[in-house]
Amino acid sequence: MQLKNTLVTFATGGLLLTTALTNAQSDRTSQKPIYINSRAPLAPSKYLELPLGAIKPNGWLHHQLEIMRDGATGHLDEYYPKVMNDNGWLGGKGDGWEETPYWLDGAVPLAYLLDDKALKDKVLKYINWTLDHQRPSGFFGPLTKKEKAGQKMESCADGEDWWPRMIMLKVLQQYYTATSDARVIPFMTRYFKYQHENLKSCPLKQWTEWSESRGGDNIMAVYWLYDRTGDKFLLDLADVLYKQTTNWTDLLGGRNWAIGAAVNQTDQKWMDRHAVNVGMGLKTPAEYYRGRKEPKYLTAVKTGFTDLMTLHGLPHGMFSGDEDLHGNEPTQGVELCAIVETMFSLEEIIGITGDPAYMDALERMTFNALPTQTTDDYRSRQYFQIANQVQVSRGVFDFSLPFGRGMNNVFGPYAGYTCCTANMHQGWTKYASHLWYATPAKGLAALEYAPSTLTARVANGVDVTIQETTNYPFDDQITFSISLPNATTFPLDLRIPGWCKEATILLNGQKLRSDKGGQVISLTRVWKNGDKLTLQLPMAVTTSNWAKNSRTIERGPLVYALKIESDVTTKEIKEEGTYYEYQPKSVWNYGLPKALVDDPAKNTTVTMKPIPANFVWNEANAPIEIKTTGRRIPNWKLVEGVARQPVTTREGIYQGEVDSNAETITLIPYGCTKLRVVAFPVVK
């Protein structure tokens, strides 16, 4: 069939965006624009989410997405039994819970970011089945137990868990912004009417506690639909959902919760400490703020996130969670699902609040915690990574939940629990689709940085294309090349990261201004075709302080870790398949000299290498090395498989035995490592 292009226009608070649809999709496309600015009485967002497809990744980020397409994201349904066999989301009797929607939550944006027809066709099978098989009541999803027995649902009690439907709603939201499929809005309206009529008799926790913990995702979808329809019952539904959801506002704002989680590893209220629930729950008060407009909800998010990172934060920018929150020791684990869910929560919170602190937090965990936890082919992953990870092997270690077979730290397609096999795909894809936002003032905002091209329609209906050329986060310069048919006035907002002391902005090679870090600046001016705006973000080598007075070396948005040579062994276990262990081949038990802490620039040498076209986050491709000196700590050894952290005293020096010889050591970006030390004791 010959495919024709159809132009679809999206309107966002006066900002218009266009995307091309094939005629195969446009058969079901609404001709109405999609308005994604807030509708009264909801609180207006500081920044507006752009339709999927408005941003196209370039450079290393585009290659990362290609790796995912060629790896698990593009092919999970071809080999993973839960998704492959008789899938419930295609009408079968197989998986009908979270893992298929999890996979789609990353595969759908990947398909439209890459404009990949084969992947679009693949994910559309699940979307079409879902949209075309909604029950008359409004309920949707895989067949229930009663339906599998050939009977009809007579009441909500015949339904099943609310939770996986929350994920599929996120999938449909993204799909709709990319395609304007006219089926989506009435589909969601019918389902939310079903919820509105039935949540009192079948509350969120009717089937599982997961729905209760994660109801904020449901509220987010309800407000998303209200922005598009204005149906008043949706506001009441959001109130009902909030009352039935874990009270993340009190937990995050009350402070005792984060403190207690640092010492409590019992089974008491463990769902409130489960790191993935926490990552999702972070956005709940911010989402509900939209309906209530009370500052306490945003204050709770700010207080809670600060407490989380103070008590449980690790150098890579993520809080611990193995599976529960577990303090700030660099030997604690972090679940991959928790990282990608926290990233998405921050992307939502950024739009609602406009707070640059959340933008910096998102950047740090994306460029450090995220890439290290998957293999180069994007088919295997760790369930838990460890910050100071000097080996990767089976074991129970210091995890709060090691599981029975000790598989949580190894790499493998299914090692640990398989939620991450399905859920890991949303991290890079949603980051790529949230590099840019629209502004209520009919402008654009570059709030996260990576090579990309944005196409949008700004003030006065003028089409603009902005190409962002950069090797960021490795390079300190970003160039925005602006193409438009005629001179146009609109605001262009840029984030100046908090780690940057002072940024310089050039326009067409001439200095325009300088600005301090930790803010978003707005450049409102007449932009002309061919304008080149250059943002320079000087990256100084610094150190930061972590658990037991340890030190981490940083440069710009990246943290640096000791490069450790490794032997990789392939093994297999009947229950969880193939997995990979990494054993160190080089020395790792170094302390950093106090002189480096006192003057990092003087005591380090930074070497930059070209970034290859086929860049992958691994040791061989690391485009930056930092060399310094270290001294071995003989008694810092693996005990029960764990490199427990030596204490650097309050005077700033580790008091145990230290080798007298200083050796040159090499550090590379944390995200490029598999084995590493990132939190170092300090020695003389």
C-alpha positions in Angstrom: 0.0 0.0 0.0 1.3 3.4 -0.9 1.5 5.7 2.2 0.7 9.4 2.0 1.5 12.0 4.5 -1.2 13.9 6.4 -0.3 17.0 8.3 -1.7 17.2 11.9 -1.5 20.3 14.0 -1.1 20.3 17.8 -1.8 23.4 19.8 -0.2 24.0 23.2 -1.2 27.2 24.9 -0.8 29.1 21.6 2.2 27.0 20.4 1.4 24.9 17.4 3.3 21.7 16.6 3.0 19.7 13.5 3.7 16.1 12.6 3.3 13.9 9.6 1.0 10.8 9.8 0.7 8.1 7.2 -2.7 7.5 5.7 -2.9 4.2 7.5 -2.9 6.1 10.8 -4.8 9.2 9.6 -7.9 7.0 8.8 -8.5 7.1 12.6 -7.2 10.6 13.2 -9.2 13.5 14.7 -8.9 16.8 12.8 -9.1 18.7 16.1 -5.9 20.1 17.6 -4.6 18.7 20.8 -4.5 21.3 23.5 -2.0 20.4 26.2 -2.1 23.6 28.3 -4.0 23.4 31.5 -7.7 23.9 31.5 -9.3 25.9 34.3 -9.7 25.3 37.2 -6.5 23.2 37.1 -3.4 25.1 38.0 -1.4 26.2 34.9 1.8 24.3 34.3 5.1 26.2 34.1 6.1 24.2 31.0 4.0 22.3 28.6 4.8 18.8 27.3 5.4 18.5 23.6 3.7 15.9 21.4 5.7 12.7 20.8 7.6 13.2 17.6 8.2 16.9 17.8 11.7 16.2 19.2 14.0 14.0 17.1 17.2 12.7 18.8 20.5 13.0 17.0 24.1 12.0 17.6 24.9 9.6 20.4 21.3 9.7 21.7 19.9 8.6 18.4 22.4 5.8 18.3 21.4 4.8 21.8 17.8 4.5 20.7 18.9 2.5 17.6 20.6 0.0 20.0 17.3 -0.3 21.9 15.4 -0.8 18.7 17.8 -3.6 17.6 17.8 -5.0 21.2 15.2 -5.8 23.7 12.9 -2.8 23.2 12.4 -3.7 19.5 12.2 -7.4 19.9 11.1 -8.4 23.5 7.8 -9.8 22.1 9.8 -12.2 19.9 11.7 -14.1 22.7 10.4 -13.2 26.2 7.8 -15.9 27.0 5.6 -13.6 29.1 5.1 -11.2 26.3 5.5 -13.6 23.4 3.1 -16.4 24.4 -0.7 -16.0 24.1 -0.5 -12.5 25.3 -3.4 -11.2 27.3 -3.2 -7.8 25.8 -3.9 -9.4 22.4 -6.9 -11.3 23.7 -5.0 -14.5 24.8 -4.8 -16.2 28.1 -1.2 -15.3 28.9 0.3 -12.2 30.6 -2.5 -9.8 31.5 -0.7 -7.8 34.2 2.0 -5.2 34.1 4.9 -6.5 31.9 3.3 -6.0 28.4 2.2 -2.4 29.2 5.6 -1.7 30.8 7.3 -2.7 27.5 4.9 -0.7 25.5 5.5 2.4 27.7 9.0 2.4 26.2 8.5 0.8 22.8 5.7 3.2 21.7 7.8 6.4 22.2 10.8 4.6 20.6 8.8 3.8 17.5 7.7 7.4 17.0 11.1 9.0 18.0 12.8 6.9 15.4 9.8 7.0 13.0 10.3 3.3 12.6 7.5 1.7 10.6 8.2 -1.9 11.7 8.1 -1.0 15.3 5.0 1.2 14.9 3.2 -1.7 13.3 4.3 -4.0 16.1 3.1 -1.8 19.0 -0.1 -0.9 17.1 -1.3 -4.5 17.4 -1.5 -4.1 21.2 -3.0 -0.6 21.0 -5.6 -1.6 18.4 -6.6 -4.6 20.4 -7.0 -2.6 23.6 -9.0 0.2 21.9 -11.2 -2.2 19.9 -12.1 -4.5 22.8 -13.4 -2.1 25.5 -16.3 -3.6 27.3 -19.7 -1.8 27.2 -19.2 -0.8 30.8 -16.0 1.0 30.0 -13.6 -1.6 31.5 -10.7 -2.6 29.3 -7.8 -4.9 29.1 -7.1 -8.6 29.0 -10.0 -11.0 29.6 -10.9 -11.5 33.2 -11.2 -14.9 34.9 -14.9 -14.8 34.4 -14.6 -13.8 30.8 -12.1 -16.6 30.1 -14.8 -19.0 31.5 -17.2 -17.7 28.9 -19.2 -15.4 31.2 -19.9 -11.7 31.1 -18.7 -9.2 33.7 -21.8 -8.3 35.8 -20.1 -5.8 38.2 -16.7 -4.3 39.0 -16.1 -7.2 41.3 -15.7 -9.3 38.2 -12.9 -7.0 37.0 -9.2 -7.2 37.8 -6.3 -5.1 39.1 -6.5 -1.4 38.4 -2.7 -1.1 38.2 -1.7 -2.5 34.8 -4.5 -0.3 33.3 -2.8 2.8 34.7 0.3 1.9 32.7 -1.7 1.3 29.5 -3.3 4.7 30.0 0.2 6.3 29.9 0.9 4.3 26.7 -2.3 5.7 25.1 -1.5 9.2 26.2 1.8 9.1 24.3 0.3 7.4 21.3 -2.4 10.0 21.1 0.0 13.0 21.1 1.9 11.3 18.2 -1.1 10.3 16.1 -4.4 12.1 17.2 -6.1 8.7 16.9 -9.8 9.7 17.4 -10.6 6.5 19.3 -8.4 7.4 22.3 -10.4 10.3 23.9 -13.8 8.6 24.0 -12.1 5.4 25.1 -10.5 7.0 28.1 -13.7 8.9 28.9 -15.7 5.7 29.0 -13.1 4.0 31.3 -12.9 7.0 33.7 -16.7 7.0 33.9 -16.5 3.3 34.8 -13.9 4.1 37.5 -16.1 7.0 38.7 -19.1 4.7 39.1 -17.2 1.8 40.7 -14.3 2.9 42.8 -16.4 3.2 46.0 -17.4 -0.5 45.8 -14.1 -1.7 44.2 -11.4 0.7 45.5 -7.9 0.8 44.2 -6.6 -1.7 46.8 -9.4 -4.2 45.9 -6.9 -6.6 44.1 -3.4 -5.4 45.0 -1.6 -2.8 47.0 0.3 -1.8 43.9 -2.7 0.1 42.7 -3.0 1.9 46.0 0.7 2.9 46.0 0.7 4.0 42.4 -2.7 5.8 42.1 -0.9 9.0 41.2 -0.3 7.7 37.7 -4.1 7.3 37.4 -4.7 10.9 38.6 -2.1 12.1 36.0 -4.1 10.5 33.2 -7.4 11.9 34.5 -6.1 15.4 34.5 -4.6 14.8 31.1 -8.0 13.9 29.8 -9.7 16.8 31.5 -7.3 19.2 29.8 -8.7 17.9 26.5 -12.4 17.5 27.2 -13.3 19.6 30.2 -15.6 16.9 31.6 -16.4 18.0 35.2 -16.8 14.4 36.5 -13.0 14.0 36.0 -12.2 16.5 38.7 -14.3 14.5 41.2 -12.7 11.3 40.0 -9.3 12.7 40.7 -10.4 13.5 44.3 -11.7 9.9 44.8 -8.4 8.5 43.4 -6.3 10.7 45.7 -8.2 9.6 48.8 -7.6 5.9 47.8 -4.0 6.4 47.0 -1.1 6.1 49.5 -0.7 9.5 51.1 2.5 10.5 49.6 1.9 14.1 50.5 2.1 13.3 54.2 4.9 10.8 53.8 7.1 13.1 51.7 6.3 16.2 53.7 6.3 14.7 57.1 10.0 13.9 57.2 9.8 11.0 59.8 9.1 8.6 56.9 12.4 9.3 55.1 14.3 9.1 58.5 12.5 5.9 59.5 13.2 4.3 56.2 17.0 4.7 56.8 16.8 2.4 59.8 13.7 0.2 59.3 14.1 -2.9 57.2 11.2 -4.8 58.6 8.0 -5.8 56.8 6.1 -3.0 58.4 4.7 -0.7 55.8 7.3 -1.9 53.3 5.2 -0.8 50.3 5.8 2.8 51.5 9.5 2.2 51.3 9.6 0.2 48.1 11.9 2.3 45.9 9.8 1.9 42.7 6.7 3.0 44.6 8.6 5.9 46.0 9.9 6.9 42.5 6.3 6.8 41.2 4.8 8.4 44.3 7.1 11.5 44.1 4.9 13.0 41.4 1.6 12.3 43.2 1.5 15.5 45.3 2.6 17.5 42.3 -0.1 16.0 40.1 -2.8 16.6 42.7 -1.5 20.2 43.2 -2.9 20.9 39.7 -6.4 20.3 41.0 -6.0 21.8 44.5 -3.6 24.7 43.9 -2.4 24.5 47.5 1.3 25.1 48.0 1.6 22.3 50.6 1.6 19.7 47.8 4.6 21.2 46.1 6.3 21.8 49.4 5.9 18.1 50.2 7.6 17.1 47.0 10.5 19.5 47.6 10.9 18.4 51.3 10.6 14.7 50.5 13.0 14.7 47.6 15.6 16.6 49.6 15.2 14.2 52.5 15.4 11.2 50.2 18.7 12.4 48.6 20.1 13.4 52.0 19.4 10.2 53.8 19.4 7.7 50.9 21.1 9.5 48.0 24.1 8.0 46.2 26.8 9.7 44.0 25.2 8.6 40.7 22.1 10.8 41.6 19.6 8.2 42.5 18.4 7.1 46.0 19.0 3.6 47.2 16.4 0.9 46.9 17.2 -2.9 47.1 14.1 -3.2 47.0 13.4 -0.9 49.9 15.0 2.5 50.7 18.2 1.6 52.4 20.4 4.5 53.4 23.3 6.2 51.7 26.0 3.5 51.9 27.7 3.1 48.4 27.3 -0.7 48.9 23.5 -0.6 48.7 21.6 -1.5 45.6 19.4 0.5 43.2 16.7 -1.1 41.2 16.5 -0.3 37.5 12.7 0.2 37.6 13.2 2.7 40.3 15.5 4.8 38.2 13.3 5.0 35.1 10.2 5.7 37.2 11.9 8.4 39.1 13.1 9.9 35.9 9.5 10.0 34.6 8.2 11.5 37.8 10.8 14.3 37.6 9.9 14.9 33.9 6.3 15.5 35.1 7.3 17.6 38.2 9.5 19.8 35.9 6.5 20.7 33.8 4.3 21.4 36.7 6.8 23.4 38.9 9.5 24.7 36.5 12.0 24.2 39.4 15.6 23.9 37.9 16.6 21.7 40.9 14.5 18.9 39.5 16.0 19.4 36.1 19.5 19.0 37.5 18.4 15.9 39.4 17.0 14.3 36.3 20.1 15.0 34.3 22.4 13.5 37.0 20.6 10.2 37.3 20.1 9.9 33.6 23.7 10.3 32.6 25.1 8.4 35.5 22.8 5.8 37.1 20.8 4.8 34.0 23.4 3.7 31.3 25.5 1.5 33.6 22.7 -0.9 34.4 22.2 -2.4 30.9 24.5 -4.2 28.5 25.9 -2.8 25.2 23.2 -4.7 23.1 20.4 -3.6 25.4 19.2 -7.2 26.0 20.5 -7.8 29.6 20.3 -5.7 32.7 20.9 -5.8 36.4 18.0 -5.8 38.8 20.2 -4.0 41.4 23.4 -2.0 40.6 25.8 -1.0 43.4 27.6 2.3 43.5 31.0 0.9 44.7 30.6 -2.2 42.5 34.0 -4.0 42.4 32.5 -7.3 41.3 29.2 -8.5 39.8 28.2 -11.9 41.0 25.5 -14.0 42.6 25.0 -13.4 46.4 22.8 -11.8 49.0 25.2 -8.9 49.8 23.7 -6.1 51.9 20.4 -6.0 50.0 17.1 -5.7 51.9 15.6 -8.2 49.5 18.2 -10.5 47.9 15.6 -13.1 46.7 16.2 -16.8 47.1 18.7 -17.5 44.3 21.0 -14.4 44.8 20.6 -13.2 41.2 19.8 -9.5 41.8 23.3 -8.2 41.1 24.2 -10.1 37.9 23.5 -9.1 34.4 21.0 -11.1 32.5 17.7 -10.9 30.5 15.7 -12.2 33.4 18.0 -12.0 36.4 16.3 -11.0 39.7 12.7 -10.0 39.1 11.5 -9.6 35.5 9.7 -6.3 35.9 12.9 -4.5 34.9 13.1 -6.7 31.7 9.9 -5.0 30.6 10.2 -1.6 32.3 13.7 -0.5 31.4 12.7 0.8 28.0 11.0 4.0 29.1 14.2 5.6 30.6 16.0 6.9 27.4 12.9 7.2 25.3 11.0 9.5 27.7 14.2 11.5 28.4 14.5 12.1 24.7 10.9 13.3 24.4 11.4 15.7 27.4 14.5 17.5 26.3 12.3 20.4 25.2 9.1 21.8 26.5 6.8 24.5 25.3 6.1 27.6 27.4 2.7 29.3 28.1 4.2 32.5 26.5 4.2 30.7 23.1 7.9 29.9 23.2 10.2 27.0 23.7 12.4 25.7 26.6 15.5 23.6 26.4 15.5 22.2 29.9 17.6 19.0 29.3 20.5 18.8 26.9 21.4 16.2 24.2 21.8 16.3 20.4 18.3 16.7 18.9 16.1 18.6 16.4 12.9 20.2 17.4 10.2 21.3 15.0 7.4 23.5 16.3 5.1 26.4 15.4 5.6 29.4 17.7 4.1 32.8 18.0 2.1 34.2 15.1 1.8 30.7 13.6 5.5 30.6 12.4 7.1 27.2 11.9 10.6 26.9 13.5 13.2 24.2 13.5 15.9 24.2 16.1 18.8 21.9 15.7 20.7 21.3 18.9 24.3 20.3 18.1 26.4 19.0 21.0 28.3 16.1 22.5 26.9 17.0 25.9 27.2 15.7 28.6 30.8 15.1 27.6 31.4 18.4 26.0 30.6 21.8 27.5 29.2 23.6 24.4 25.8 23.4 22.9 24.8 25.2 19.7 21.2 25.9 18.7 20.7 26.6 14.9 17.4 28.3 14.2 15.6 27.9 10.9 12.3 29.9 10.2 10.8 31.5 7.2 10.7 35.1 8.6 11.9 37.0 11.6 9.8 36.2 14.6 9.7 37.2 18.2 9.3 34.4 20.8 10.9 33.4 24.1 13.6 30.7 24.2 14.3 29.4 27.7 17.6 27.7 28.6 18.6 25.9 31.8 21.8 26.9 33.4 22.8 23.8 35.5 23.4 24.3 39.2 26.9 22.8 38.9 27.9 25.6 36.4 29.4 28.6 38.2 28.8 30.9 35.2 27.5 30.2 31.7 28.2 32.3 28.6 25.7 32.7 25.8 26.8 33.7 22.3 24.6 34.8 19.4 26.1 34.4 16.0 29.6 34.3 17.5 29.2 37.4 19.7 28.8 37.4 23.4 25.2 38.1 24.4 25.2 37.6 28.1 26.6 35.6 31.1 24.4 34.0 33.8 25.0 32.1 37.1 24.1 28.5 37.4 21.0 27.0 39.0 18.3 28.9 37.0 16.4 29.0 33.8 16.9 32.1 31.7 14.5 33.4 29.1 15.8 35.0 25.8 12.9 36.9 24.3 14.0 38.6 21.0 13.4 38.7 17.3 14.9 35.5 16.0 16.0 35.3 12.4 16.6 32.5 10.0 20.2 31.2 10.4 20.7 32.5 14.0 23.1 30.4 16.0 22.9 30.5 19.7 25.8 29.0 21.6 25.6 28.0 25.3 29.0 27.5 27.0 28.9 25.6 30.3 32.4 25.4 31.7 33.0 22.1 33.5 35.4 22.3 36.4 36.7 19.2 38.2 35.2 19.2 41.8 34.6 16.7 44.6 31.5 16.0 46.6 31.0 14.4 50.0 29.1 11.1 50.5 28.6 8.4 53.1 31.3 7.9 55.8 32.9 11.2 54.6 33.9 9.6 51.3 34.6 11.7 48.2 33.4 11.5 44.6 35.1 13.3 41.6 32.7 15.2 39.4 33.0 17.2 36.2 29.9 19.0 34.9 26.9 16.6 35.0 29.0 13.5 35.2 30.5 11.7 38.2 33.7 9.7 37.6 34.6 6.3 38.8 37.7 4.2 39.0 38.3 2.2 35.8 38.6 -1.5 36.8 39.5 -4.2 34.3 37.3 -7.2 34.4 36.9 -10.8 33.4 33.3 -11.6 32.2 31.9 -15.1 32.7 28.8 -16.4 31.1 26.7 -18.8 33.2 23.2 -20.2 33.3 20.6 -21.2 35.9 17.5 -23.1 35.0 15.1 -20.8 36.7 16.5 -17.5 35.3 18.4 -18.4 32.2 21.8 -16.9 31.0 23.6 -14.4 33.2 26.9 -12.7 33.3 29.4 -12.2 36.2 32.2 -9.7 36.3 35.4 -10.2 38.3 38.1 -7.6 38.8 41.4 -8.0 37.1 43.0 -4.8 38.4 43.4 -3.2 41.8 40.5 -1.3 43.1 41.1 -0.5 46.9 42.5 3.0 46.5 42.0 6.1 48.6 42.2 9.6 47.1 44.8 12.0 48.5 43.7 14.9 50.7 45.5 17.2 48.3 43.0 16.4 45.6 40.1 17.2 47.8 41.7 20.5 48.6 42.5 21.4 45.0 40.9 19.1 42.5 42.0 21.1 39.4 45.6 21.1 40.4 45.7 17.3 41.1 43.8 15.9 38.1 44.5 15.7 34.4 41.5 15.6 32.0 41.9 14.0 28.6 39.1 14.0 26.0 38.8 11.7 23.0 36.5 11.9 20.0 33.1 10.3 20.4 32.7 7.5 17.9 29.6 7.5 15.6 28.6 4.2 17.1 29.0 5.4 20.7 28.0 3.0 23.5 28.2 3.7 27.2 31.1 1.3 28.0 34.8 1.4 29.1 36.2 1.2 25.6 34.2 4.2 24.4 34.6 6.4 27.4 35.3 9.8 25.8 36.8 11.4 28.9 39.5 10.2 31.3 40.6 11.8 34.5 43.9 10.8 35.8 45.0 11.4 39.4 46.9 9.5 42.1 45.7 7.1 44.7 47.1 4.9 47.5 46.1 1.4 48.3 44.2 0.5 51.5 45.3 -3.1 52.1 42.5 -3.9 54.6 39.8 -2.7 52.3 38.7 -6.0 51.0 35.6 -7.9 49.9 33.7 -9.3 52.8 30.8 -11.5 52.0 31.1 -10.1 48.5 30.7 -6.5 49.7 33.4 -3.7 49.6 32.1 -2.1 52.7 33.2 1.6 53.0 36.2 2.5 55.2 35.5 5.6 57.4 37.2 8.9 56.6 37.2 10.7 59.9 35.8 14.1 60.5 39.4 15.5 60.3 39.2 14.3 56.7 41.7 11.4 56.7 41.2 7.6 56.8 43.2 6.4 59.9 43.9 2.8 58.9 46.9 1.3 57.1 47.7 2.9 53.8 50.3 1.9 51.2 53.2 4.3 51.1 53.4 4.4 47.3 51.2 6.7 45.3 50.0 5.3 42.0 48.4 6.8 38.9 44.8 5.9 38.6 42.3 6.4 35.8 38.7 7.5 36.2 36.0 7.4 33.5 32.3 8.5 33.5 30.3 6.4 35.9 27.8 5.5 33.2 30.6 3.9 31.1 31.5 1.4 33.9 30.4 -2.0 35.0 33.0 -2.4 37.8 34.0 0.7 39.7 34.7 2.7 42.9 33.0 6.1 42.9 33.0 6.9 46.6 36.6 7.0 47.8 38.1 7.2 51.3 40.5 10.1 51.7 44.1 9.4 52.6 47.2 11.6 53.3 
